[in-house]
């Protein structure tokens, strides 16, 4: 290989296509919005009847194009998974973000993983603590941090990674470049994030 | 004329005016107005001077043309062949129809009654040839018995011959006022003096020359039926049957440059029970290879019972879909065109098409009204520039929830929300938002709101507001 493969945060984000991933914590929706902005392609967001707090598209516009988001209102948690599987398998959207409100069984997780592989799209489950599936490629924990200056500051921790190391980063949103900027690696990893490997 | 009167009845003289060049002129008028000495083409100012009580409406020639086409379609019950004749006439071919109504006279009576019930005045002429019928209708009314066309035409004025005024006026100046005068003249001299049109018009009216009607085309019907000699029950067989119907249907749609939006596949079982598979598409479509797989889910859910012996496929919703140039595209780089629409359709059959939505920006400073959620199949996505916001907005927005904090305008140092305690680290604000009083929104009964962004020591950045007119703190959203 002539080019060095990305390491640190650049290696972990955005997560791999053709896989399903999970994100939990109070900043999960922001993680999904940032991911949708990075992909810059149509994204389907599947929501159960009583899921997370309703999204505010004008606020999302800071991180992604709200017009690229399609919202599917599923009538129950099982339909959320069925819709997500169908959308992942079709490959018509770059990513399917779905809110999981009851524990994902191994079968369900595996089916979603296979569907993502078939459609080469990215599945992202917004889960609550303990609802994850062993089939997920990575699992993130996202939470906002109090920022010393007036800006966003998040701690994104990779708590599970099937094809790499786990790590944790403190990040902030750069409004000028419309990118995520690593402030500091917050421990858990082998070295400073973004350092040339 | 009657179309305008039907929409708004007027007593007394009434006219429609149309602007032509510098002056408005009378386009059409009622008999009551004609009795006052008004005529078509008269300047409106002159007409008003002659008849001060005249009621005038603007004319709408395009609407009249639409109405005439609709009338022609409606008259399909009297004749299968209805043709338009100029801006204000219709020609009906009575061949082989009259006996269904008990003869030509009864047919005419029935037609006249139907028209008057619809509030339409009409002048009817009936004859062996279109030209003669036109002549009778335009010079009073009349019926020419079969074979008596020449006798019926003879007393009519030459203007009844569908000739331009440039031809009829010289004829009248020479004293040739009636068609009988023309018939008496040697044809060769007539042709030399007035050109061939007069002779041709005469021959057409008398039936010596054929005249073709151009009936309006039958509107295309997007429905097909397949009846089977033996009932079928397997899903593959029904799908094959649907495929046999779908291909000619899509050919018809392509010929009409249209695409189906709603499709209904009716499966009739041998016991006469019917099962309908409805398909609502996210975008108009006429590609059978794309539509057919979308039926699979509905057909699988259908109960075939003892077998299905008839399939009916109808495009109940049809929208224009012009042909587009095929784009050349590197294979495999992007999902094929329409993949997203197909996905929306497939998900729509599962959870309902109206449950696949997208957000649109809206013009309002009230946060909850600053965007709209609309079915994705009905509205195209908004451009990204439409989402520009003047001030930072939270990423989540929920119905205001009370916050346990002292009811003072200054942001609270400590507060409780959703059973959790928060300590304020930084407060940014206030941003005052006033209710849209002209809408009278229930949730804004509290009056003005002073919005604060509260950064808490534990991380969450909340959007709280204080209502000075009814003191209290509420949470409405969360920032990233």
Interface residues (C-beta under 8 A of the other chain):
Chain A: X26 X27 X29 X30 X33 X42 X44 X52 X53 X54 X55 X56 X57 X58 X59 X60 X61 X62 X63 X65 X66 X67 X68 X69 X70 X71 X72 X73 X74 X75 X79 X82 X83 X86 X87 X90 X91 X92 X93 X143 X144 X145 X146 X147 X150 X152 X154 X173
Chain B: X335 X339 X340 X342 X343 X344 X346 X347 X350 X351 X355 X356 X357 X358 X359 X360 X361 X367 X370 X371 X373 X376 X381 X382 X383 X384 X386 X387 X388 X389 X392 X393 X394 X395 X396 X397 X398 X425 X426 X428 X455 X456 X457 X458 X459 X460 X461 X477 X478 X479 X480
